[in-house]
Amino acid sequence: MIKSSIFFKITILFLFALFSFFAFSFYFVKSQVDREERISQIKYNQFTTTINQIMANNGSIELIERYLKDLGFEVTSEPDIKKALLNYNKLPTNFNGVFAKTIKLNNEVFILLETHSQAILYKDTFKVSYHSYYLIAFAGMLLIFLFILVIKSLLPLKSLRRQIRYFSNGKLNINCKTEQQDEIGELANEFDNAIKKIVALNESRTLFLRSIMHELKTPITKGRIIAEMVENPLQKERLTSAFGRLNTLINQFAKIEQLSSKSYNLNKREFLVDELIEHTKKMLLIDKISIDPIVLLSPNDLIKADFDLFAMSVKNLLDNAIKYGSDGKVTVSTDKYNLIIANKGEPLKMDFKEYFKPYFKDFSKNSHGFGLGMYIIKNTLDAQGFNLSYEYKDDTNYFIINGCIVENYCVIPKNTKI
């Protein structure tokens, strides 16, 4: 994670550039110093040789002084240096001319013109130019300044990443607004505007759905009351069943809306398959009929899931299996970690994923309902981390909820809460 960070990459790039810069600077300065040392040594050796040649050609001391002044030397009083030069390589007693002695101390060059009667000390006023070194130092500081500037301009990315993470976890009251005027600032401000629009749309959607559900429940309740007053038993049963299905569908949609808006809190617990099937029978009103269409083969296997959501999924699967099966029977079994719901009948006409779309209907002669069952199943299982797969073999449809079984043949007594 750190190695893929843009801050890490920029820091590595800067360190590489800084190391390269200092390596170049070191070798450049070293070569410059060595070069100046060589030039200086050659230069001042030439001074001494030239002065001695002037004297060998009977030149006067005034001529030598003019020569030194032209080269940038001036008379100076440095008693210690003068004394040291006088004591070094003393003039022979029979020498009648001018003798030149050179010494370099602390990057300063001194020349002593000595005769038996006088000794004059000259100092070189030439100064080494440090412009190149100043440029190198300036380039180094500029490199460090640019690094700090780049890092400072990228710092809002960390804050933006943190806010995006909060937003993805369902926290909507975040603020990404910034005064920064570059591209990163524009990105943060645009994201902040997008969040505000999403929050407004989400609030509007929630209000709309809740209003619709409230408005639908009122006529459904009235319809159920009126249905109870119908004298014809067949019509009464049909009306009651239709209004009951509508009411159940609205309740299911209320949970789907909560899942979509991330406001539903999962409450996973362990329960037996038998407990689940008994509950779904009540939801399907199967417990009121004499012939049970559900054959349960693994009642004591243990499931860990959100009971209400999982029951909603299984209820819709059982409802579809009973309605579309050729014999009106459905088998519930397990296979290690999977719950399997099977029914005899024809295979699905369309690709399995097509049935997950809301309001999908294959327009077969046996097709009835609102086309929302598989959509509800898909969303409720996804919210719990389960997935639904489909197989067809031996004239049987198999709908498999994968990974929901946590224990096979649990010895917990029936109807005991876990």
Protein Blocks (a to p, Z undefined) as FASTA:
>chain_A
ZZmpmklmmmmmmmmmmmmmmmmmmmmmmmmmmmmmmmmmmmmmmmmmmmmmmmmnopaf
klmmmmmmmnopacdddfklmmmmmmgopadfklcbdcdddddeehiacdddddfkbccd
dddfbdcdfklmmmmmmmmmmmmmmmmmmmmmmmmmmmmmmmmmmmmnopabbcfbdfbf
bfklmmmmmmmmmmmmmmmmmmmmmmmmmmmmmmmmmmmmmmmmmmmmpmblmlmmmmmm
mmmmmmmmmmmmmmmmmmmnopaccddddddfklmmmmmmmmnommmpmbdcbdcfblmb
ccdddfklmmmmmmmmmmmmmmmpmnopacdddehjaccdddeddddfbdfklmmpghia
ehiakbgcjhlmmmmmmmmmmmnopacddddeehiacdddehkafbghiabdehiaZZ
